[in-house]
């Protein structure tokens, strides 16, 4: 299957819902086929769902004020998404680069935080 805008919008919706609802089980489902997950541009990849969830546990303490996404491009099964997040600690912006496999499972996830 090829990644479409419609599929990606649905995937982003599920991603956002899991984050807003602080649902770590759904986060685990979203990243269930992950092969490489980069929390920052300089980090080494983690390769298991349990390792990914270690990063995501912090959502339990977040008071989310804003969480928005904008698709920059889709090419084959890769995409780039701009994001803006604001919670009690401040406002953050960045980019996700995501690769999906032939079954449209997220297999690579890279995050870059915008430099201030």
Secondary structure, 3 states (H helix, E strand, C coil): CCCCHHHHHHHHHHHHHHHHCCCHHHHHHHCCCCCEEECCCCCCCECCHHHHHHHHHHHHHCCCCEEEEEEEEEECCEEEEEEEEEECCEEEEEEEEEEECCCCCEEEEEEEECCC
